[in-house]
Protein backbone atom coordinates (compact mmCIF):
# COMPACT_ATOMS: atom_id res chain seq x y z
CA UNK A 1 0.00 0.00 0.00
CA UNK A 2 1.25 3.44 -0.90
CA UNK A 3 -0.11 6.56 0.75
CA UNK A 4 -0.66 9.38 -1.72
CA UNK A 5 -2.56 11.93 0.36
CA UNK A 6 -3.59 12.43 3.99
CA UNK A 7 -6.06 15.24 4.71
CA UNK A 8 -7.48 15.85 8.20
CA UNK A 9 -9.67 18.75 9.28
CA UNK A 10 -11.00 19.43 12.81
CA UNK A 11 -10.22 16.02 14.30
CA UNK A 12 -9.15 16.16 17.96
CA UNK A 13 -6.01 18.34 18.19
CA UNK A 14 -5.55 18.61 14.42
CA UNK A 15 -7.25 21.67 12.97
CA UNK A 16 -6.06 21.17 9.38
CA UNK A 17 -3.44 19.07 7.60
CA UNK A 18 -3.34 18.34 3.89
CA UNK A 19 -0.29 16.28 3.06
CA UNK A 20 0.69 14.97 -0.36
CA UNK A 21 2.83 11.90 0.31
CA UNK A 22 5.80 11.45 -2.01
CA UNK A 23 7.91 8.94 -0.07
CA UNK A 24 7.37 5.31 0.92
CA UNK A 25 7.71 6.18 4.63
CA UNK A 26 5.85 8.90 6.55
CA UNK A 27 7.08 10.04 9.96
CA UNK A 28 5.14 12.32 12.27
CA UNK A 29 7.38 14.12 14.74
CA UNK A 30 6.83 16.88 17.25
CA UNK A 31 6.52 17.69 20.93
CA UNK A 32 3.99 16.08 23.27
CA UNK A 33 0.37 17.04 22.59
CA UNK A 34 1.12 18.18 19.03
CA UNK A 35 -1.19 15.68 17.28
CA UNK A 36 1.08 12.80 16.21
CA UNK A 37 -1.15 10.07 17.66
CA UNK A 38 -4.22 11.95 16.45
CA UNK A 39 -2.94 11.68 12.88
CA UNK A 40 -2.57 7.92 13.30
CA UNK A 41 -6.10 7.71 14.75
CA UNK A 42 -7.45 9.67 11.78
CA UNK A 43 -5.74 7.34 9.29
CA UNK A 44 -7.04 4.24 11.14
CA UNK A 45 -10.56 5.64 11.21
CA UNK A 46 -10.62 6.54 7.49
CA UNK A 47 -9.14 3.25 6.29
CA UNK A 48 -10.52 0.71 8.80
CA UNK A 49 -13.32 2.50 10.66
CA UNK A 50 -11.53 1.76 13.92
CA UNK A 51 -10.82 4.25 16.73
CA UNK A 52 -9.07 2.28 19.50
CA UNK A 53 -7.72 5.23 21.48
CA UNK A 54 -10.78 7.39 20.91
CA UNK A 55 -13.31 4.67 21.80
CA UNK A 56 -13.18 5.90 25.39
CA UNK A 57 -15.10 8.97 24.23
CA UNK A 58 -18.01 6.64 23.27
CA UNK A 59 -19.15 9.06 20.58
CA UNK A 60 -17.35 9.64 17.31
CA UNK A 61 -18.85 13.15 17.25
CA UNK A 62 -16.76 13.95 20.32
CA UNK A 63 -13.62 13.59 18.19
CA UNK A 64 -14.32 16.80 16.30
CA UNK A 65 -12.54 19.92 17.52
CA UNK A 66 -14.77 21.69 20.04
CA UNK A 67 -15.20 24.96 18.14
CA UNK A 68 -15.68 23.28 14.73
CA UNK A 69 -19.03 22.66 13.05
CA UNK A 70 -17.66 20.16 10.53
CA UNK A 71 -14.70 17.85 10.25
CA UNK A 72 -13.29 15.45 7.68
CA UNK A 73 -10.66 12.82 7.11
CA UNK A 74 -9.48 11.61 3.71
CA UNK A 75 -6.70 9.12 3.05
CA UNK A 76 -5.74 8.14 -0.50
CA UNK A 77 -4.01 4.76 -0.83
CA UNK A 78 -3.07 3.38 -4.23
CA UNK A 79 -5.55 5.73 -5.99
CA UNK A 80 -8.43 4.70 -3.68
CA UNK A 81 -9.92 7.42 -1.45
CA UNK A 82 -11.05 6.53 2.08
CA UNK A 83 -13.22 9.08 3.90
Buried (B, 14 or more C-beta within 10 A) or exposed (E): EEBBEBBBBBBBEBBEBEBEBEEEEEEBEEEEEEBBBBBEBBBBBBBEEEBEEBEEEEEEEEBBBEEEEEBBBBBBBEEEEBE
